[in-house]
Amino acid sequence: MNTRVIALALVVVAHFAITVAHGAAHTAADVRLGPIGLAFVFIVIIIGPIGGLVWMRWNRTAGAWLIAAAMTGALLFGFVNHFVIDAADRVDHVTGPARTMFQITAALLFLSEAAGAWLGAHVALRTEIGSPDRR
């Protein structure tokens, strides 16, 4: 296993931990998602990257592409909801003791999702062109 694959796995695990912490900040700040937003979080943001990581055991390219796609979707969702749309989920609208945790985890999600999208695509492309670590 090469360092890029290990780095991608670490990003997926870190992203999951940050997602859990951000979910706790949502709960503490009483910022609720609607049913569609909640479904997106569970399917794309949580299950997508972990599923891609598992899939990489059998098909590295497909699993890495799934991680890249899920992280890109998560990145766009988080960016729009945390920094653009004027709603309760925007980082500057959260008040109270959970505000700092909400803001920090939103920023960490952005960074981990950008890293996951880039690394996922990089691993997939390197595998597709027949790098020595191809499985």
C-alpha positions in Angstrom: 0.0 0.0 0.0 1.4 3.4 -0.9 1.5 6.6 1.1 -1.3 8.3 -1.0 -3.7 5.4 -0.2 -2.7 5.6 3.5 -3.2 9.4 3.5 -6.6 9.0 1.9 -7.6 6.5 4.5 -6.5 8.8 7.3 -8.4 11.7 5.7 -11.6 9.6 5.6 -11.2 8.5 9.2 -10.5 12.1 10.3 -13.4 13.4 8.3 -15.7 10.9 10.0 -14.5 12.1 13.5 -14.9 15.7 12.5 -18.4 14.9 11.2 -19.4 13.4 14.5 -18.1 16.4 16.4 -19.9 18.8 14.0 -23.1 16.8 14.5 -22.7 17.2 18.3 -22.2 21.0 17.7 -25.4 21.0 15.6 -27.3 19.4 18.5 -25.8 21.7 21.1 -26.6 24.8 19.1 -30.1 23.4 18.3 -29.4 23.8 14.5 -31.5 21.1 12.8 -31.4 19.9 9.3 -34.5 19.0 7.3 -35.2 15.5 6.1 -33.5 16.0 2.8 -30.4 17.6 4.3 -30.2 14.8 6.9 -30.5 12.1 4.3 -27.7 13.8 2.3 -25.5 13.9 5.4 -26.0 10.2 6.1 -25.8 8.9 2.6 -23.2 11.2 1.0 -21.2 12.7 3.8 -21.0 9.7 6.2 -21.6 6.5 4.2 -20.0 7.6 0.9 -16.4 8.1 2.0 -16.5 5.1 4.4 -18.1 2.9 1.7 -15.4 4.1 -0.8 -12.7 3.2 1.6 -14.1 -0.3 2.0 -14.6 -0.7 -1.7 -11.0 0.2 -2.3 -10.0 -3.3 -0.9 -11.5 -4.9 -4.0 -11.4 -2.1 -6.6 -9.0 0.7 -5.7 -10.0 2.9 -8.6 -13.8 2.7 -8.1 -13.5 3.1 -4.3 -11.2 6.1 -4.7 -13.6 7.7 -7.2 -16.5 7.1 -4.8 -14.5 8.9 -2.0 -13.7 11.8 -4.4 -17.3 12.2 -5.5 -18.7 11.9 -1.9 -16.1 14.4 -0.6 -16.8 16.8 -3.4 -20.6 16.6 -2.7 -19.9 17.1 1.0 -17.6 20.1 0.3 -20.2 21.8 -1.9 -23.0 21.0 0.6 -21.0 22.3 3.6 -19.7 25.4 1.8 -23.2 26.5 0.6 -24.9 25.7 4.0 -22.2 27.0 6.3 -20.9 30.0 4.4 -23.4 31.1 1.7 -27.1 30.5 2.5 -28.5 33.0 5.0 -30.0 30.4 7.4 -29.5 28.9 10.9 -26.7 26.6 9.6 -24.4 29.4 8.5 -21.4 29.7 10.9 -22.0 33.4 11.7 -25.6 32.8 12.7 -24.9 30.2 15.3 -25.0 31.6 18.9 -24.4 30.4 22.4 -21.7 28.2 23.9 -21.7 25.8 20.9 -20.7 28.6 18.4 -17.0 28.1 18.6 -17.2 24.3 18.2 -19.6 24.7 15.3 -17.3 27.2 13.5 -14.2 25.2 14.1 -15.7 21.9 13.0 -17.3 23.5 9.9 -13.9 24.8 8.9 -12.2 21.4 9.5 -14.9 19.7 7.5 -14.2 22.1 4.6 -10.5 21.2 4.8 -10.9 17.5 5.2 -13.5 17.3 2.3 -11.2 19.3 0.0 -8.3 17.0 0.9 -10.5 13.9 0.5 -11.8 15.0 -2.9 -8.3 15.8 -4.2 -6.6 12.7 -2.8 -9.5 10.4 -3.9 -9.2 11.7 -7.5 -5.4 11.5 -7.3 -5.4 7.9 -6.1 -8.0 6.9 -8.7 -6.1 8.5 -11.6 -2.8 7.1 -10.5 -4.4 3.6 -10.3 -6.1 4.0 -13.7 -2.9 4.9 -15.5 -1.2 1.8 -14.2 1.0 3.0 -11.4 3.1 0.3 -9.7 0.7 0.2 -6.7 -2.3 -0.8 -8.9 -4.3 -3.6 -7.6 
